[in-house]
Every structure is written in structure tokens, then in C-alpha cells.
Amino acid sequence: MEHRIIDLHVPSTESDGTLTPTEIVSAAKAAGLSAFALTDHDTAAGVSKAAPAAAACGIELIPGIELSTEYELPTRAGGGKEVHIVGLYIDPEHPLLIEKTNEFRRCRDARNEKIVAALQREGFSITTEALLAANPDSVITRANIARFLYDSHQIRSVSEAFEKYIGDGCKCYVGRFKVSPMEAVELIHAAGGIVDDLAADAQQILVFIRRHPAAGF
């Protein structure tokens, strides 16, 4: 029996990964993978960049995406819980997917500007322009902001940024544009994909499935 090694959850520098889409193909080839899914946060822009290299290497590229959502747990008062939903075999050029991910990016950009302003008020040397220069053609996330502060020697670790400044409830935290898990599932299905995973704890998954048995997992 032939054994194939695959990875169904690989982000690139299009979101919070450390390798570009084409560099991921080279790394996958070196690791002996026969297939991998490119699943960047809230964008599928990297798929077209990785496709030529994957074809040249003979590696199957599974077009994917990881959508950040928020779910209101019945046992949680005063706010929702973040749930990441992975979609596979999507059409990265689907008009609705492009429309929605562009909307997500605009909202994320506005949020990032507020986070940067809050960090500046705390005395950090950071600007939106510097962030973009350090992360060209990427979807900027809080992970990128934390990495920027660490790389510029303004904090002792990436985790410090989340624990003290930009983590949920911290002084520089800014709430994000909220998309429900059901909306994310519907978007993945509309783009021809399947839902692979909810990167969340067991309680969240159980509650979600019980409330939405027809979600199509």
C-alpha cells in the first residue's frame, strides 16, 4: 500500500506564516510531502502564487483558507469565543469569496491602525507603514504586530506582546469585525469547498454542531 504524506493546514506570509507561498512548495518537497493545503487566514491570494511551483515540483496543492470567526457560547457571558474554520478545495477566484475576503481585509486593516495607535500611546516605536514594509503583500494579523515588536527589540518575546498589550482584554486590544461560524461555513460551501476543521476546543465544536446539524461537516 502506498503511503502519502500530506499537510492540510499550512499558512504562508500571506497571513501569519513565515514562508512565502513558493517557499512553502520548496519546503514541502524537501519534507517529502505529496500534497499540502495552503490555508491562510481570511485570504486565498497565495494559492495562485504557489500553483506554478507546485505543478513544477509534482506536488498537489489543495486550495484552502482559514476563516476567523466568533461564536457566542451559551455558557459564556459578556462576549464570544474565537473559532477558526478551515475550508479546503475552494475556488480561490470565486467572486463571493473575493468580495468577502476583501471586506475582511479592509476591516482588519482598520483594526490594525487602531492597535498601532494604542501601542504608540504606550511608547512603542511602530507605524502602519513600517508594519507593511516588514510584511509585504501579507494580511497583517496581531501575530505580525507582535513579531514586529520583538524583531525591533522592543519586547523580550512574542508572547509578551499578547500577555501585556494586544491579547484579548489587554490595554491595546481592539475588537475585530465579527463573522459567525455559520457565515464562514456558508462562504466556504459557496466557493465550492468543504469544511475540514474547527480549530477550537471540544466544547465549542460540540455546541456548534448541536446547534447547526446541517452545517455540512
PyMOL commands that set and color helices and strands:
alter all, ss='L'
color gray80, all
select helices_A, chain A and resi 21-30+46-57+95-121+128-134+142-151+158-166+181-190+202-211
alter helices_A, ss='H'
color red, helices_A
select strands_A, chain A and resi 6-10+35-38+60-71+81-88+194-199
alter strands_A, ss='S'
color yellow, strands_A
deselect
rebuild
show_as cartoon
